[in-house]
Amino acid sequence: MSSPSRRPENVTNLVCYLYNWREYIRCTWDHPPRNKQIMDNIEVDFIYNSDPSILRVVRCPELTKTSCVMAFTGSYVYTIQISVINTITNGSVDHIFSFIPSEHVKPAPVEGLKAFIHNGSLQVTWHHPKIYWTKTFQIFLQTHSSTTWRLYKEGWPEEKLIIDDLKPYTPINISVLCCPKKGFCSEPSNISSTTPAIAPPMGPGTVNGSYRAESCKHRLYRDVTLFWQNILEIPQYGPLKGFTLNDGTRELHVTNVSKQATIQLPCHTRASVQIFAENTAGNSTRPTVMSVAPDLFKVPERLQKSLIVELNRTSVFIHWNSGVNQTYEYVLFYCADPPESRFDDHCKTTINRQQLPRGDSEITLPYASLLGDNSNRSLVDLTLVAYRFGLAMYDKLQDLTSPIFWAECYYNLTAALGDVTIVDVIPGEESVTVSWNVVTCSKSPKIKITQYILLYCIQHLCDSPNTVELSSTESFYTIRHLQADQKYQVAVVAQSYDRIANYSIKQWRSFQPLTVPNNWISFMAVSLGTVSTLLVGLMIIFVYRQCRRSQRTVKHFQSNINLVTLLPPLTTKEKDRDLHSTLTH
């Protein structure tokens, strides 16, 4: 440590300048390490002479240990002495020098700095209050992604600048400095801005076949939903406002949030739809053109049901049943979406397309071809990314692609087989009907059930249970010829190729078949029922016939009464004749 009585040293880094051509003179300096160690005992004296013809010195009116500010008197040259004094020993050191203000000017910062878009370019303007002094400007730029400033213009004479050679829609920081003919540039004036957006050069990314078509309406038109993807190159031209679709007869606008749109198209003819990306500068200069096939040109239903994606340790195996007579070629599509998009019905990222030779009905994709530089990732890591696989028909002569059918069947051949849930166990006469939940083909869980195995046994005799093999589509089965006086257990397990799921005690369901009723009792019951039914029928017929007979008698009686009423009264001779006739008979 330096002794407090030690002699001080001269100041360092001495700089003097005339501020803004006429306002004041400012000098600054530093102290060497020796002085800094005894700063409490250091004093600084600053004297100057601005007129060599007069032997008179003036002390600095605004003095600190590291700076001095004094008035500018208009003199051509100043003689300055800076003394550093140790107050304990009165030891001192002097530094004398000449200062010419006109050669050491430092302007004030520029004012009114503005940045705005004009005629498709970024224009920057400013002004400096000292209009008549000779000066130029330096302009520095800094992108938001950088920590360094880049000199963009030096010796610029004007108080405006057009920036049109940067990437569109780029956030930047702008710094402007005023520089005199001789001396120091001013302190910077800064502003932030963004270069103007320009219309995107292309529409969004998509592939032919990336659409879903509904049934035809009145055999004329159908609703077709088109899908497209996020493309990183489009937002760099400016914030997207949306997309415009045009099929030649109508336009449809959708927001930038949507990556799909539904439009009406003819049923039985192909259609072309132009998709423009739109930002604040307008529509893209070139559209994306999507071709939509006629309604009947689509992946057959039998093929859709047979399309399967199998995951193993090194690759993905996609296969389907194309049939014997294959008229068209097939195209495989695949994409990778983030996990949160796994169950969407279309791809949001770039769709990869791989055309297959005619006759092919399977393809193996190594994980390396899907992951690129990340090919060392494990299968678990791969399945965390929502890979989506689809198939479409392709007519090479017409360059026509059917709508993509995205696979729903995803199987991991090494995935653990879970328990099969039994829904119900219904005992019958010396039988039982067992039903269970079928494990459907899906992305989760990725399990391929090739068949179910139903196991049953008498309780306490289940070391070697009876088994029934059932197809993967069956959901119930009836076991017959069981003993009604025995209690049984039943379970259902899944099988995937040569792997059978383990079953535990908790999976067993207990039941006891119902007893078959006695045959004689059953016969008597049936006979009595039959006889009773016949007797009831005969009684109904008898009552009906009696009613009909009574109705006829009443009608006959009424007819006779009417006849008697209508005949004329008999004479005495006629009465005697009738009486005699009656007695005779």
Buried (B, 14 or more C-beta within 10 A) or exposed (E): EEEEEBEBEBBEEBEBBBBBBEEEBBBBBEBBEEBEBBEEBBEBBBBBBBEEEEEEEBEBEEBEEEBBBBEBEEBEBBBBBBBBBBEBBEEBBEBEEEBEBEEBBBBBBBEEBEBEBEEEBBBBBBEBEBEEBEBBBBBBBBBEEEEEBEEBBEEBEEBEBEBEEBEBBBEBBBBBBBBBEEBBBBBBBBBEBBBBBBBBEBBBBBBBBBBBBEEBEEEEBBBBBBBBBBBEEBBBBBEBBBBBBBBEEEEBEBEBEEBBBBBBBBBEEBBEBBBBBBBBBBBBEBBBEBBBBBBEBBBBEEBBEBBBBBBBEEBBBBBBEBEEEEEBBBBBBBBBBEEEBBEBEBBBBBBBBEEBEEEBBEBEBEBBBBBEEEEEBEBEEBBEBBBBBBBBBBBEEEEBBBBBBBBBBBBBBEBEBEBBEBEEBEBBEBBBBBBBEBBEBEBEBBBBBEBBBBBBBBEEEBEEBEEEEBEBEEEBBEBEEBEEEEEBBBBBBBBBEEBEBEBEEEBBBEBBBBEEEEEEEEEEEEEEEEEEEEEEEEEEEEEEEEEEEEEEEEEEEEEEEEEEEEEEEEEEEEEEEEEEEEEEE
